[in-house]
Amino acid sequence: MSNRYLTGHFALISIILFSLSLSFYAQSFVLDQLEDLGVYEGMLEFFTEGGIKLAILFVFLLIFFMVFSALKLISDTTVQLSMLFFSKDEDGSELNKVRAGSWIFLVASLLSLLLMQEIFFIAVLFIAACLVYFMFFIYKIYDSLSVLSLIGFIFFHVVFWGAFILLVGYTSLRLYNSFIQSIPF
């Protein structure tokens, strides 16, 4: 059985599984914080324990799903833009070759469910999956790139994602600092 659409839903499943593993970690972290602050006991007067856990899990699942979906959209856009700039492929056949790489993210997301209580290992798994997929991608499209185009392709992605991560980190740090400075002592 060979169907080119067989792996089309793997991206969605991977996003859901990575979101779920991060949501379980975030749920346990938030519940511990609520207990330490003494708020959890008060919440139990209005909601059941299962209802609180389910609500927290759902909120974090939704947040992480939106973040990973946005990253997937940005990634697809940068890949197609870099293919436009650097590839000789005009009909999009090279992009069909790399669809099999969605297995990489699917396997990593399944492993993340096993490690859902360790945020460090989930992050390492996600970053490793991204790097392995990028190497797989370059291996598959290598035929449609000259040496100069290959260097440009890699440089484009490294610069874009580096700038993106730095911008998000800088913005988060500025937001955190302004929040801390606004707290009265």
N, C-alpha and C positions, 0 to 999 in steps of 0.2 A: 504494500500500500504506500504510494508516494503521492503526497498532496502538498503543494507549495503553501497552502494555508494552514497546515497542521501546526506550525509554530507561531502563528499570528497572535494567539492569545497568551503566549508565554510572558510577554512584557506585562500584561495586566495581572497575571497570577503572581509574577515576581514582585510587582509593586505592592500587591495586597499582602504577600507573605512578609516582605521586609517591614511594611507598615505594622503588621500584626506583632512581629517580634519586638519592634521598638515600642509599640503600645503596651505590651505586657511589662516591659521594663519600666516604662514611664508610669504605668499604673501602680506598680509596687513601690516605686520611688515616691510618688505623690501620696499614697496611703501611709507610708512611713513618716513623711513630713507632716501630714495631717494629724497623725497620732502623737508625734513629738510636740506639736503646737497645741494639742488638746482640743482641736476642732472636731476630730472624728467622732468623739462621744456625743457631741451635740448634734452632729449630722444624723447619727443613728436614731435620734428621737423622731426625725421626720421621714427618713428613708430606711429601707432594709439594707443590710450589709451587701447582699447581692446586687441590689439596685444601684448602690453607690459605686461598686466595682464595675458594673456593666456601663454605667454612665461615663465614668472616667475612661474606661477602655474605649468606648465609642468615640468620645471627643478626641482622644489622642490618635485613634485609628484614622479618623477623618483628617486631622491635621497632617499626620505623616503621609497619608495617601495624597493629599493636595501637594505637599512638598515634593514627593517622588514623581508625581505626574508632571509637575512643572519642570523638574529636572529632566525628565524624559522628553518633554516638548522642546526644551532648550537644546538638549543633546541632538535630537533629530534635526533641528534647524541648523545647528552648527555643522553637523555632518553633511547635510545637503548643500549648505553654503560652501563648505570647503571642497566638496566634490565639484561644484560649479566652477570654482576658481582654479583647481589644480588637476582635475581628472580629464582624461581624453574621452571618457565614456559619455555619450550624449543621450542614450536611450534608457539609462537607469538599470542596465543589466547587472552592473557591479553591486548595486544595493541589494539585488535579489540573492547574490552569492553570500552575503553576510547575515541573512536571516537566521541561519542555523546557529549563529552565535548567541541567540536568545537562551539557549540551553545553559550558557555560562551563568547568567543571572538567575535562572530558575534553580539551578543546583545551589548557588550561593544563598538564595533566599530560603531554600529548604534547610540548609545548614544553620542559617540564622535563627530558625525556630528552635533548634536544639540548644542554641546558646543565648536564649532570650533574656537570661538574667545577667549577662555580661555585656555591657554597652561597648566596651573596648573591642571585644571580639566581633561584635556585629559591625562596628565601624571598619575594622580591619577586613572583614569579609566583603563588605560593600566596595571598599577601595580596591581590594585585590580583584574583585569581579570586574570593576571598571577597567583596571589596567590590563587584565587578561583579555577582556573583550576588545580593547583598543589594539592590542598586538594581533589578535585574531583578525580584526577588521583590516589592519594594514597588510597582513599576510594575504588576505583574500583579494584586496584591490590593487596589490602591488603591480600587476600586469598593466593596469591602465594609467600608471604614474611613471613619469621619468624620474631620474634621481633628484633633480632640482625640484620637481613637483612634490616628491615624497618629503623632502626636507621642508618645503613650504607647508605641506599638509600637517606634518607633525608640529612644526613651529606654530601654526595657526591655532591648533587645539591646545597646546601647552600654554600659549600666551592668553588665549581666551579663558580657559578654566582657571589659570593662575590669577588673572585679573578678577574673575568672578568671585573666587574664594577670598581673595584679599579684600574686595569691596564688601562682601557680606560680613567678613570678620571685623573690618574696620567699623562698619555701621553698627554691628552688634555691640562692639566695645564702646562706641560713643553712646549708644542707647543705655547700656548698663551703667556707664559712668554718670550720665545725667540722672538716672534713676537713683543711684546711690547718693549723689549730691543733694537730691531733693528730699531725702529722708531726714527729718529733724532729729537731732541728738540731744 
